[in-house]
Amino acid sequence: VFKKAEGITVMKYINKLKLESMRSLMEKEHIYLYEAAAIYGYADPNYVSKLFKQLFGYNVTDNHG
C-alpha cells in the first residue's frame, strides 16, 4: 500500500528522510559523515556514502562538513 501511494518502499522513504536530515546536520554543525551516520543509527559510513550518491547524486566523504 505504501509503495503504491509514495512510489518507493518504506525503507527507501525512511532512508531518504534520514539522509536529508543528516545532510542538514552536517552542513549546520560541520560534523563528519561518520559522526552523522552514528547519530542516525548507521554503523557503516561507506554504506551511507553510497546511499548519498544514489539520492543526491554526489559523493559525500568524511571530510565533508
matplotlib code that plots the C-alpha trace (Angstrom):
import matplotlib.pyplot as plt

x = [0.0, 2.8, 4.7, 1.6, 1.0, 4.6, 6.2, 9.0, 9.4, 9.0, 12.7, 13.8, 11.4, 12.9, 16.5, 15.6, 14.3, 17.3, 19.8, 18.1, 18.3, 22.0, 22.9, 21.4, 23.1, 26.5, 26.1, 24.8, 27.1, 30.1, 30.4, 31.9, 29.9, 30.8, 29.5, 26.2, 25.9, 26.3, 23.7, 21.2, 21.9, 24.1, 27.1, 28.8, 29.7, 30.6, 27.1, 25.7, 28.1, 26.6, 23.1, 24.0, 25.3, 22.1, 19.8, 21.7, 23.9, 27.2, 29.8, 30.0, 33.4, 34.4, 35.9, 32.6, 31.2]
y = [0.0, 2.5, 1.8, 2.4, 5.7, 7.0, 5.2, 3.9, 1.3, 2.2, 1.5, 3.8, 6.5, 6.2, 6.3, 9.4, 11.2, 10.3, 11.3, 14.6, 15.3, 14.1, 16.4, 19.3, 18.4, 18.0, 21.5, 23.3, 21.6, 21.0, 17.4, 14.4, 11.8, 9.0, 11.2, 11.9, 8.3, 7.2, 9.7, 8.4, 4.7, 3.7, 1.7, 1.8, 5.3, 3.7, 2.4, 5.9, 7.4, 5.0, 6.0, 9.7, 9.1, 7.4, 10.0, 13.3, 12.5, 13.3, 11.5, 12.5, 12.0, 12.1, 15.5, 16.9, 19.2]
z = [0.0, 0.9, -2.2, -4.4, -2.6, -2.4, -5.4, -3.1, -0.4, 3.2, 3.8, 1.0, 2.3, 5.8, 4.4, 2.4, 5.4, 7.5, 4.7, 4.2, 8.0, 8.1, 5.2, 7.0, 10.3, 8.6, 6.9, 10.1, 12.7, 10.4, 11.5, 9.6, 7.8, 10.2, 13.1, 11.4, 10.4, 14.0, 15.3, 12.8, 13.6, 10.7, 11.6, 8.2, 6.8, 3.5, 3.2, 4.0, 1.4, -1.2, -0.2, -0.5, -4.0, -5.0, -3.5, -4.0, -7.0, -5.4, -3.1, 0.5, 2.1, 5.8, 5.3, 4.1, 6.7]

ax = plt.figure().add_subplot(projection="3d")
ax.plot(x, y, z, "-o")
ax.set_aspect("equal")
plt.show()
